[in-house]
Amino acid sequence: MFVFTPDIPMSQEEFRLLRDYVYQYCGLHFSEESKYILEKRLARRLQHHRLKSFKDYYYLLRYNSSKDQELTELINLLTTNETYFFREDFQLKSFTEEIIPEICRRKEQEGNRRLRIWSAGCSTGEEPYTIAMLLLEKPELRDWQIDIIGTDISQQVLKVARRGLYGENSFRSTEESYRRKYFRSQDGKWLIDDRVKKLVTISHLNLFDAPRVSLLGKMDVIFCRNVIIYFDLAAKRRVIETFHRRLQPQGFLLLGHSESLMNISTAFELRHLRHDMVYQKPLASLSGAGL
Ligand SMILES: C[S@@+](CC[C@H](N)C(=O)[O-])C[C@H]1O[C@@H](n2cnc3c(N)ncnc32)[C@H](O)[C@@H]1O
């Protein structure tokens, strides 16, 4: 039976309460013009809980005993999780042909054969698994210890990442040879090989949860592509400062092709590589300088 549920309007006060709450939690910023997005997406949660107003939903999020679980549902509804294997190919070329050889040369001299790479905002896992496949293609890394850490705030996407089963859409820019080598077909989809999975750890992490982020340790490369576009300037600055702290001196920060540090930070150097421009943490940099 079809049950008609009238749309419940979101008042300006409710919009501000919910918008500020979401922003404080995870940096996602909804401008006045995008009020309708919050209204539309959260309407489903009101229906689910049979609530009469957005203020009731706000109280549920703040004070209910199941608020953590509800926050997870809310984040799942608000995040944009679009991703695919081998996204932004020119940047990946810089990564494999220039960045990795440069880091490895440096580390060899120190007698250190460990690589640590963070895919921050990894969504359903295509990005960290792409990094893993690219590194598996490099015979010179055979006796290196490689840790790729994929993190995201949305529990829903992490489930897919942990499973590693992908549909056609994820392969829109994947060379067939990779699919043949690193996937096998299962139930009309493609399951990623254990050799790739073994290099990747998938974890739940909110980029604004400073104590938990600091537990990650130091990284050689951080990929954070197509994530900070959804943050406002203050939130972008906070996240970039976090990345600066997490990177080794001379470590690299790779943002999405439409993202830059202009007006956000001067703490990184812009390196013009053959295929792309990337950010690098200088050798000697005062923590927080220019951020
Ligand atoms: C558009 S996807 C980008 C995926 C991948 N990096 C790529 O470029 O293909 C953005 C991801 O950032 C995640 N995200 C947004 N805010 C976050 C936060 N505060 N902490 C961690 N992840 C966040 C979203 O859940 C989403 O999965």
The ligand as an SDF file (V2000), in Angstrom:
LIG
                    3D

 27 29  0  0  0  0  0  0  0  0999 V2000
   34.4540   11.8090   -3.8570 C   0  0  0  0  0  0  0  0  0  0  0  0
   35.1220   10.6310   -2.7410 S   0  0  0  0  0  0  0  0  0  0  0  0
   36.8060   10.5740   -3.3040 C   0  0  0  0  0  0  0  0  0  0  0  0
   37.3490    9.1690   -3.3750 C   0  0  0  0  0  0  0  0  0  0  0  0
   38.7850    9.0520   -3.8980 C   0  0  0  0  0  0  0  0  0  0  0  0
   39.7070    9.7680   -3.0630 N   0  0  0  0  0  0  0  0  0  0  0  0
   38.8870    9.5160   -5.3440 C   0  0  0  0  0  0  0  0  0  0  0  0
   39.4090   10.6110   -5.6050 O   0  0  0  0  0  0  0  0  0  0  0  0
   38.4430    8.7990   -6.2260 O   0  0  0  0  0  0  0  0  0  0  0  0
   35.2370   11.5970   -1.2250 C   0  0  0  0  0  0  0  0  0  0  0  0
   35.3210   10.7480    0.0440 C   0  0  0  0  0  0  0  0  0  0  0  0
   35.7250   11.5760    1.1540 O   0  0  0  0  0  0  0  0  0  0  0  0
   35.0880   11.0960    2.3120 C   0  0  0  0  0  0  0  0  0  0  0  0
   35.0620   12.1270    3.3690 N   0  0  0  0  0  0  0  0  0  0  0  0
   34.3530   13.2810    3.4000 C   0  0  0  0  0  0  0  0  0  0  0  0
   34.5560   13.9210    4.5630 N   0  0  0  0  0  0  0  0  0  0  0  0
   35.4170   13.1780    5.2850 C   0  0  0  0  0  0  0  0  0  0  0  0
   36.0030   13.3190    6.5740 C   0  0  0  0  0  0  0  0  0  0  0  0
   35.7370   14.3550    7.3750 N   0  0  0  0  0  0  0  0  0  0  0  0
   36.8450   12.3430    6.9930 N   0  0  0  0  0  0  0  0  0  0  0  0
   37.1240   11.2780    6.2010 C   0  0  0  0  0  0  0  0  0  0  0  0
   36.5970   11.0830    4.9780 N   0  0  0  0  0  0  0  0  0  0  0  0
   35.7430   12.0240    4.5210 C   0  0  0  0  0  0  0  0  0  0  0  0
   33.6840   10.7210    1.8050 C   0  0  0  0  0  0  0  0  0  0  0  0
   33.0340    9.8130    2.6690 O   0  0  0  0  0  0  0  0  0  0  0  0
   33.9810   10.1470    0.4270 C   0  0  0  0  0  0  0  0  0  0  0  0
   34.0480    8.7430    0.4370 O   0  0  0  0  0  0  0  0  0  0  0  0
  1  2  1  0
  2  3  1  0
  2 10  1  0
  3  4  1  0
  4  5  1  0
  5  6  1  0
  5  7  1  0
  7  8  2  0
  7  9  1  0
 10 11  1  0
 11 12  1  0
 11 26  1  0
 12 13  1  0
 13 14  1  0
 13 24  1  0
 14 15  1  0
 14 23  1  0
 15 16  2  0
 16 17  1  0
 17 18  1  0
 17 23  2  0
 18 19  1  0
 18 20  2  0
 20 21  1  0
 21 22  2  0
 22 23  1  0
 24 25  1  0
 24 26  1  0
 26 27  1  0
M  CHG  2   2   1   9  -1
M  END
$$$$
